[in-house]
Amino acid sequence: MKYEKIPSKYQVGGQEMEVRMVERCDDNMIGSCLVASGYIEIAEKHSKDYNQSETSKVNTFYHELTHSILRTMGETELNDNEKFVCTFSSFLTEAMKNAYFREEE
């Protein structure tokens, strides 16, 4: 069984993080991460009222998850390196979307 869902919550470094699906993020971004506030946001719409696709939302989740991990680790330089975050999170997205899980009986 493949697993392709976005969780509603997760924990990073002992802190609970809520995943919020919102109409829009600030500055028309497709996602944002606020570790100190305990949530990430994933936008339904961006730019000129374009809808974010479902696969893009999954990628955005893993991108913001990566930011939350790096921020919690205090890795400011890596966290601010969008090339690193985009590349790492795209590999993570691919690995998780193509992972198979045993169905529980």
Secondary structure by P-SEA (a helix, b strand, c coil): ccccccccccccccbbbbbbbcccccccccccccccccbbbbbccccccccccaaaaaaaaaaaaaaaaaaaacccccccaaaaaaaaaaaaaaaaaaccccccc
